[in-house]
Amino acid sequence: MRVIYDLKQIKEPLRNCVLTVGNFDGVHKGHVALFDMVKKRARAIDGESAVMTFEPHPLKVIRPGEGPPLITLTKQKIKLISDQKVDFIICIPFTKQFAAISSRDFIEDILVGKIGIKEIIVGYDYTFGHKREGNIGLLQEMGGSLGFAVHVVGPQQSKGRLISSTSIRKLVQEGKLEDAKNLLGRDYQVSGVVMKGKDRGGRLLGFPTANLDLIDELTPPTGVYAVKALIDGLWFDGVTNIGYNPTFGNGTFSVETHILDFSGDMLGKTISVSFMKHLRKEKTFKTIDDLARQIGDDIEEARSLFSV
């Protein structure tokens, strides 16, 4: 598998290329259906499978400040797509100049002229090009004259719910993590760099925490969660608090994770946290001792979940 970050890296068209194009925020089950079709068709014509995506998300360029929080930032998105075992990932730098390319020029100059597509796989609602003027009808029209086939994958559902990035984003924001997992195909995850906190977890409460400087944009609601934490390639059980530490007053927003049965130094490390289950809402306790007892109860509840 090869990742291409600039079209200039493509010196000659790919061999019998079968391509899908999209933002693929979340890399959810619906996206995987597209990737599976790409691989299937590539095998059928002895070709190479490819996924084209963009960095940054086009909305961040077209309507700065108005786009929704992303489910997966580029690094994680590339990792998740690479896990699908396609031959190429083409990650296009999305600029105002790129956004101005007409849909016809995008097809003729880039998809056909540069990449050399023989088939393209798109979702049922796919649009593209300047002001999103391109659509499936245009692809089919130009495919007839330029010699590539167009395959359309219909809406994908899981347990009666339409799979979409918008739905997943809403579910995460509402704390409906099981429903989000059902559409994603995995637990929702955030990553961050462990930074020095106020040391209240270990010093005052007896439960040291990793205070994360988040890389990701989307978090579940405030509260306490049973989690799995990825540290240096190894998974550990943990409990995460998202919120404002109201017991201590005037708290700033934080994401703090207590890693069960872990004693190593995490400061400066990038760790990932996968949310398994919401345990309780964040609340204000009368005393620090009351808070410490509740954290102990949270940890025991998490342990019982992990032991099942």
KOLVOLUM-191734 format. One record per residue (C-alpha): residue in one letter; residue number from 1; x, y, z. Coordinates in steps of 0.1 Angstrom, whole numbers, plus 5000, padded with zeros to 4 digits. Layout:
N
 rest  nr   c1   c2   c3
    A NUM    X    Y    Z
...
***
This chain:
308
 rest  nr   c1   c2   c3
    M   1 5000 5000 5000
    R   2 5013 5035 4991
    V   3 5001 5069 5003
    I   4 5003 5097 4978
    Y   5 5001 5133 4992
    D   6 5006 5152 4959
    L   7 4994 5144 4924
    K   8 5029 5153 4912
    Q   9 5041 5120 4928
    I  10 5021 5102 4901
    K  11 5045 5099 4872
    E  12 5023 5076 4851
    P  13 4987 5065 4853
    L  14 4979 5036 4877
    R  15 4973 5002 4861
    N  16 4936 4997 4853
    C  17 4928 5019 4883
    V  18 4895 5014 4902
    L  19 4889 5045 4924
    T  20 4866 5058 4950
    V  21 4865 5095 4960
    G  22 4853 5112 4992
    N  23 4860 5129 5024
    F  24 4855 5096 5043
    D  25 4852 5113 5077
    G  26 4849 5086 5103
    V  27 4858 5057 5079
    H  28 4825 5041 5088
    K  29 4808 5009 5076
    G  30 4793 5028 5046
    H  31 4828 5038 5035
    V  32 4840 5003 5039
    A  33 4813 4991 5015
    L  34 4828 5014 4989
    F  35 4863 5002 4996
    D  36 4852 4966 4993
    M  37 4836 4973 4959
    V  38 4868 4990 4948
    K  39 4889 4960 4957
    K  40 4864 4936 4941
    R  41 4863 4954 4908
    A  42 4901 4959 4908
    R  43 4906 4921 4911
    A  44 4881 4916 4883
    I  45 4900 4937 4858
    D  46 4935 4929 4871
    G  47 4938 4965 4882
    E  48 4950 4986 4912
    S  49 4926 4998 4939
    A  50 4927 5034 4950
    V  51 4910 5057 4975
    M  52 4911 5095 4970
    T  53 4905 5118 4999
    F  54 4913 5154 5010
    E  55 4933 5173 5036
    P  56 4920 5195 5051
    H  57 4883 5187 5049
    P  58 4869 5208 5020
    L  59 4844 5226 5043
    K  60 4873 5241 5063
    V  61 4885 5258 5031
    I  62 4851 5266 5015
    R  63 4834 5278 5047
    P  64 4860 5284 5073
    G  65 4847 5281 5109
    E  66 4814 5266 5098
    G  67 4823 5230 5093
    P  68 4813 5203 5119
    P  69 4839 5188 5142
    L  70 4856 5159 5124
    I  71 4851 5123 5135
    T  72 4886 5114 5123
    L  73 4915 5137 5116
    T  74 4937 5130 5086
    K  75 4963 5108 5104
    Q  76 4937 5085 5118
    K  77 4917 5085 5086
    I  78 4947 5074 5066
    K  79 4955 5047 5091
    L  80 4919 5034 5090
    I  81 4918 5034 5052
    S  82 4951 5017 5050
    D  83 4937 4989 5072
    Q  84 4913 4981 5044
    K  85 4943 4969 5022
    V  86 4938 4991 4991
    D  87 4967 4996 4969
    F  88 4969 5034 4969
    I  89 4956 5062 4991
    I  90 4957 5096 4973
    C  91 4953 5124 4999
    I  92 4949 5156 4979
    P  93 4958 5190 4995
    F  94 4925 5208 4993
    T  95 4931 5245 4986
    K  96 4910 5273 4972
    Q  97 4927 5267 4939
    F  98 4917 5231 4939
    A  99 4881 5239 4949
    A 100 4879 5261 4918
    I 101 4885 5232 4894
    S 102 4854 5225 4874
    S 103 4838 5191 4876
    R 104 4846 5183 4840
    D 105 4883 5193 4843
    F 106 4885 5172 4875
    I 107 4872 5142 4856
    E 108 4892 5147 4824
    D 109 4925 5161 4837
    I 110 4929 5144 4871
    L 111 4908 5112 4873
    V 112 4914 5101 4837
    G 113 4945 5120 4826
    K 114 4966 5118 4857
    I 115 4953 5088 4876
    G 116 4940 5068 4847
    I 117 4908 5054 4861
    K 118 4891 5026 4844
    E 119 4862 5024 4869
    I 120 4850 5046 4897
    I 121 4829 5036 4927
    V 122 4808 5064 4943
    G 123 4780 5067 4969
    Y 124 4745 5073 4958
    D 125 4746 5110 4969
    Y 126 4781 5119 4955
    T 127 4787 5154 4942
    F 128 4820 5171 4934
    G 129 4838 5199 4916
    H 130 4834 5237 4917
    K 131 4803 5245 4937
    R 132 4795 5208 4938
    E 133 4782 5210 4902
    G 134 4794 5175 4894
    N 135 4772 5145 4900
    I 136 4767 5109 4891
    G 137 4749 5118 4859
    L 138 4780 5138 4847
    L 139 4803 5109 4857
    Q 140 4782 5085 4836
    E 141 4781 5109 4807
    M 142 4818 5115 4806
    G 143 4826 5079 4814
    G 144 4809 5069 4781
    S 145 4831 5092 4761
    L 146 4864 5089 4781
    G 147 4862 5051 4786
    F 148 4856 5044 4823
    A 149 4827 5027 4841
    V 150 4807 5041 4869
    H 151 4793 5020 4898
    V 152 4770 5035 4924
    V 153 4767 5020 4959
    G 154 4733 5026 4975
    P 155 4726 5038 5010
    Q 156 4739 5015 5037
    Q 157 4720 5007 5069
    S 158 4729 4990 5101
    K 159 4701 4978 5125
    G 160 4676 5000 5106
    R 161 4697 5032 5109
    L 162 4712 5050 5079
    I 163 4750 5050 5081
    S 164 4764 5084 5076
    S 165 4791 5107 5091
    T 166 4764 5132 5102
    S 167 4745 5105 5121
    I 168 4776 5092 5138
    R 169 4787 5128 5148
    K 170 4753 5134 5163
    L 171 4753 5101 5182
    V 172 4788 5108 5197
    Q 173 4777 5143 5207
    E 174 4746 5128 5224
    G 175 4767 5102 5242
    K 176 4750 5073 5224
    L 177 4782 5054 5220
    E 178 4768 5019 5214
    D 179 4747 5033 5185
    A 180 4778 5052 5172
    K 181 4799 5020 5174
    N 182 4772 5001 5154
    L 183 4776 5026 5125
    L 184 4814 5030 5128
    G 185 4822 4994 5132
    R 186 4845 5002 5162
    D 187 4844 5022 5194
    Y 188 4847 5059 5190
    Q 189 4882 5071 5198
    V 190 4901 5103 5206
    S 191 4938 5110 5208
    G 192 4959 5135 5226
    V 193 4993 5144 5240
    V 194 4996 5138 5278
    M 195 5004 5172 5294
    K 196 5012 5182 5329
    G 197 4981 5188 5349
    K 198 4974 5201 5384
    D 199 4983 5167 5400
    R 200 4950 5166 5419
    G 201 4943 5131 5407
    G 202 4973 5115 5423
    R 203 4981 5140 5450
    L 204 4946 5147 5464
    L 205 4925 5118 5452
    G 206 4949 5089 5450
    F 207 4941 5082 5414
    P 208 4967 5097 5390
    T 209 4954 5107 5356
    A 210 4967 5114 5321
    N 211 4956 5149 5312
    L 212 4951 5150 5274
    D 213 4958 5179 5251
    L 214 4933 5167 5225
    I 215 4942 5163 5189
    D 216 4906 5154 5179
    E 217 4877 5178 5175
    L 218 4848 5157 5186
    T 219 4842 5145 5221
    P 220 4813 5127 5238
    P 221 4793 5148 5264
    T 222 4808 5155 5299
    G 223 4808 5126 5322
    V 224 4827 5095 5332
    Y 225 4834 5066 5308
    A 226 4849 5032 5309
    V 227 4877 5032 5282
    K 228 4905 5014 5266
    A 229 4937 5034 5263
    L 230 4964 5027 5237
    I 231 4999 5036 5250
    D 232 5031 5027 5231
    G 233 5012 5001 5211
    L 234 4996 4983 5241
    W 235 4960 4985 5253
    F 236 4951 4992 5289
    D 237 4918 4995 5307
    G 238 4909 5029 5321
    V 239 4884 5054 5333
    T 240 4881 5088 5316
    N 241 4865 5120 5329
    I 242 4854 5146 5304
    G 243 4843 5179 5318
    Y 244 4852 5208 5341
    N 245 4861 5192 5375
    P 246 4832 5212 5392
    T 247 4842 5199 5427
    F 248 4873 5221 5425
    G 249 4854 5251 5411
    N 250 4862 5273 5381
    G 251 4875 5243 5361
    T 252 4885 5245 5325
    F 253 4875 5218 5301
    S 254 4896 5187 5303
    V 255 4898 5150 5293
    E 256 4916 5130 5320
    T 257 4922 5093 5321
    H 258 4931 5070 5350
    I 259 4949 5040 5335
    L 260 4942 5009 5356
    D 261 4972 4990 5369
    F 262 4997 5013 5351
    S 263 5027 5030 5367
    G 264 5048 5042 5337
    D 265 5055 5078 5328
    M 266 5031 5091 5301
    L 267 5041 5128 5300
    G 268 5046 5139 5264
    K 269 5033 5107 5249
    T 270 5005 5106 5224
    I 271 4978 5082 5236
    S 272 4944 5071 5222
    V 273 4913 5065 5242
    S 274 4884 5044 5230
    F 275 4851 5049 5247
    M 276 4835 5017 5258
    K 277 4806 5028 5281
    H 278 4792 5059 5298
    L 279 4793 5053 5336
    R 280 4778 5084 5350
    K 281 4773 5122 5345
    E 282 4798 5146 5359
    K 283 4787 5161 5392
    T 284 4798 5183 5421
    F 285 4807 5166 5453
    K 286 4806 5182 5488
    T 287 4841 5170 5497
    I 288 4872 5157 5481
    D 289 4868 5125 5500
    D 290 4833 5120 5486
    L 291 4848 5125 5451
    A 292 4876 5100 5458
    R 293 4851 5074 5470
    Q 294 4830 5079 5438
    I 295 4861 5075 5416
    G 296 4869 5043 5434
    D 297 4834 5031 5427
    D 298 4837 5041 5390
    I 299 4869 5021 5387
    E 300 4853 4990 5402
    E 301 4824 4994 5378
    A 302 4848 4996 5349
    R 303 4867 4966 5361
    S 304 4835 4946 5362
    L 305 4828 4956 5326
    F 306 4862 4946 5314
    S 307 4861 4913 5332
    V 308 4830 4901 5313
***
